[in-house]
């Protein structure tokens, strides 16, 4: 049953941060479905790769159409990925690698035959993503996406300089090319050129771009749903196949050290604010103290961390597992986890006024 958002007492803006991870992005749709049914619509969506695609479908449609458009996107991924529903998942994934997904990507035969050919960065990839452009144009209303009712940010990396860039509807209109650039994971997918510069998938630099919220100016009190589809927690790998899986998990998972660094920075902003409050008014008259005090901040950030669980038999190809079973299991997991989190309402818990950042995770089973 849908609950009015005010009964959930969400302080400040609601931000939805979505990782990249291919087929694992089905978990994100379950997260959004639970939020939607609870009456929680994000004020700001930040996404990378498949997170940018899911996020753009959310931000690029009116509330009553968002879930239907998300379902249609994943239906196209599922139907087109598996014309071979009777095949074992590993073999079906191999078919996907060989044939692509008609609504998403298709093989680039020239690259397979001669990967050393100098064809230019926009053709230097094993697949081409023209089908994705048609899919995005069909499912996203870019007039809605750019009307500022919901802020949208996508991350991409400049393939020439290596610099991360966030394209943001607060500063510029976004189109399909910005979403495609955020999902242009090399060497599978080609770079996308924007304003003369080539861009790759932002996940190779920051796959969980939560810093975009904590570095934003001006900062606002926020409840940040940080949705992580890669989960590096677990036992040490025992085989080459398990090593491949673990390597991907660690590479693309949210960096605890990055979040801890952001937490320390936010604490420092709070310390500056507290010190400024203790200064006499005369200290501000010269202007220097007033300028330094602007580095202070009193906002509170609740980071609601949602991590996709491991499926029992998944392997390092799980990010291309567009099977009905895989999509359905991850979707349900995202929905169930988020419903549990919403029931806890952790953003209503007190936060140390000096810290300013609280990280909330679901308690483990039996805890």
Residue pairs with C-beta under 8 A, 6 or more apart in sequence:
1 37
2 37
2 38
2 39
3 38
3 39
4 39
5 38
5 39
5 40
5 41
7 39
8 38
8 39
8 40
8 342
8 345
9 345
9 347
9 348
10 40
10 223
10 347
11 221
11 223
11 300
11 302
11 347
12 220
12 221
12 222
12 223
12 299
12 300
13 43
13 44
13 220
13 221
13 222
13 223
14 40
14 41
14 42
14 43
14 44
14 222
14 223
14 225
15 42
15 43
15 44
15 45
15 46
15 213
15 222
15 223
15 224
15 225
16 31
16 32
16 35
16 42
16 44
16 45
16 46
16 55
16 58
16 225
16 227
17 46
17 47
17 51
17 208
17 209
17 210
17 212
17 213
17 224
17 225
17 226
17 227
18 25
18 28
18 45
18 46
18 47
18 48
18 50
18 51
18 52
18 54
18 55
18 227
19 25
19 28
19 48
19 49
19 51
19 203
19 207
19 208
19 227
19 228
19 229
19 230
19 252
19 254
20 47
20 48
20 49
20 50
20 51
20 52
20 182
20 183
20 185
20 201
20 202
20 203
20 207
20 229
20 252
21 49
21 50
21 51
21 203
21 207
21 229
21 230
21 252
21 319
22 49
22 50
22 319
22 320
23 50
23 77
23 318
23 319
23 320
23 321
23 322
23 326
23 327
23 330
24 50
24 229
24 230
24 308
24 318
24 319
24 330
25 49
25 50
25 51
25 53
25 54
25 229
26 74
26 326
26 327
26 328
26 330
26 331
26 334
27 227
27 229
27 308
27 330
27 331
27 333
27 334
28 50
28 51
28 54
28 227
28 229
28 334
29 54
29 70
29 71
29 74
29 331
29 334
30 330
30 331
30 332
30 333
30 334
30 335
30 336
30 337
30 338
31 225
31 227
31 306
31 334
31 335
31 337
31 338
32 54
32 58
32 66
32 67
32 70
33 67
33 70
33 331
33 334
33 335
33 338
34 334
34 335
34 336
34 338
34 339
34 342
35 41
35 42
35 225
35 338
35 342
36 63
36 66
36 67
38 339
38 342
40 342
41 63
41 150
42 58
42 150
42 225
43 150
43 151
44 150
44 151
44 152
44 153
44 213
45 55
45 56
45 58
45 59
45 150
45 151
45 152
45 153
46 55
46 152
46 153
46 154
46 155
46 166
46 209
46 210
46 212
46 213
47 53
47 54
47 55
47 56
47 152
47 153
47 154
47 155
47 182
48 154
48 155
48 182
48 201
48 202
48 203
48 206
48 207
48 208
48 209
49 182
49 183
49 185
49 201
49 202
49 203
49 207
50 183
51 227
52 154
52 155
52 178
52 179
52 182
52 183
52 202
53 73
53 136
53 179
53 183
54 70
54 73
55 152
55 154
56 136
56 140
56 145
56 152
56 154
56 174
56 179
57 66
57 69
57 70
57 73
57 139
57 140
58 66
58 70
58 150
59 144
59 145
59 150
59 151
59 152
59 169
60 139
60 140
60 141
60 142
60 144
60 145
60 152
61 69
61 139
61 140
61 141
61 144
62 141
62 144
69 139
69 140
72 139
73 135
73 139
74 327
74 331
76 103
76 104
76 135
77 101
77 103
77 104
77 322
77 327
78 322
78 323
78 324
78 327
80 101
80 102
80 103
80 104
81 92
81 96
81 101
81 322
81 323
82 92
82 96
82 322
82 323
82 324
84 91
84 92
84 95
85 92
85 323
85 324
87 95
89 313
89 321
89 323
89 325
89 326
90 315
90 317
92 323
93 317
93 320
93 321
96 320
96 322
97 320
98 107
99 107
100 106
100 107
100 127
100 131
101 131
101 322
102 131
103 131
103 132
103 134
103 135
104 129
104 131
104 132
104 135
105 127
105 128
105 129
105 131
105 132
105 188
105 189
106 127
106 128
106 130
106 131
107 126
107 127
107 128
108 123
108 125
108 126
108 127
108 128
108 190
110 117
110 119
110 123
111 117
111 119
111 123
111 124
111 125
111 126
112 126
115 126
121 159
121 190
121 191
121 198
122 190
122 191
122 192
122 193
122 198
123 190
124 187
124 190
124 191
125 186
125 187
125 188
125 189
125 190
125 191
126 187
126 188
127 188
127 189
127 190
128 190
129 180
129 183
129 184
129 189
129 190
132 180
132 183
133 176
133 180
136 176
136 179
136 180
137 176
140 176
140 179
142 173
142 174
142 175
142 176
145 152
145 169
145 174
146 169
146 173
146 174
148 169
148 170
151 168
151 169
151 170
152 168
152 169
152 174
153 166
153 167
153 168
153 169
153 170
153 209
153 212
154 166
154 167
154 174
154 178
154 179
154 181
154 182
154 202
155 164
155 165
155 166
155 167
155 182
155 202
155 203
155 205
155 206
155 209
155 212
156 164
156 165
156 167
156 178
156 181
156 182
156 184
156 192
156 194
156 199
156 200
156 201
156 202
157 163
157 164
157 165
157 199
157 200
157 201
157 202
157 204
157 205
158 164
158 165
158 197
158 198
158 199
159 186
159 191
159 197
159 198
159 199
159 200
160 197
160 198
162 205
164 202
164 205
164 206
165 199
166 209
166 212
167 174
167 178
167 181
167 182
167 194
168 174
177 192
177 194
178 194
180 192
181 191
181 192
181 194
181 199
181 200
182 199
182 201
182 202
183 189
183 201
184 190
184 191
184 192
184 199
184 200
184 201
185 200
185 201
185 203
185 204
186 200
186 201
186 204
189 201
191 198
191 199
191 200
192 198
192 199
193 199
202 209
203 252
206 258
207 230
207 252
207 253
207 254
208 226
208 228
208 253
208 254
208 255
208 258
210 224
210 226
210 254
210 258
210 259
210 262
210 303
211 258
211 262
213 222
213 224
213 301
214 262
214 265
214 266
214 301
214 357
215 262
219 297
219 299
220 299
221 299
221 300
221 301
222 299
222 300
222 301
222 302
223 302
223 304
223 347
224 301
224 302
224 303
224 304
225 304
225 306
225 338
226 254
226 303
226 304
226 305
226 306
227 306
227 334
228 253
228 254
228 305
228 306
228 307
228 308
229 308
229 330
230 248
230 249
230 252
230 253
230 254
230 308
231 249
231 253
231 307
231 308
231 309
231 310
232 246
232 249
232 250
232 253
233 307
234 246
234 310
236 246
237 243
237 245
237 246
241 315
241 316
244 315
244 316
245 314
245 315
245 316
245 318
247 316
248 316
248 319
254 305
259 303
259 359
262 357
263 355
263 357
263 359
266 297
266 299
266 301
266 355
266 356
266 357
267 354
267 355
267 356
267 357
269 295
269 296
269 297
269 356
270 296
270 297
270 298
270 353
270 354
270 355
270 356
271 296
271 354
272 292
272 293
272 295
272 296
272 297
273 293
273 296
273 297
273 298
274 296
274 353
274 354
275 296
276 289
276 292
276 293
276 296
279 289
279 293
283 289
284 290
284 293
297 356
298 353
298 356
299 356
300 351
300 356
300 357
300 358
301 356
301 357
301 358
302 346
302 347
302 351
302 358
302 360
303 357
303 358
303 359
303 360
304 341
304 346
304 347
304 360
305 359
305 360
305 361
306 334
306 337
306 338
306 341
306 362
307 337
307 361
308 330
308 333
308 334
309 333
309 337
311 318
311 326
311 329
311 330
314 321
314 326
318 326
337 362
340 362
341 360
341 362
344 360
344 362
346 358
346 360
347 360
349 358
349 360
351 357
351 358
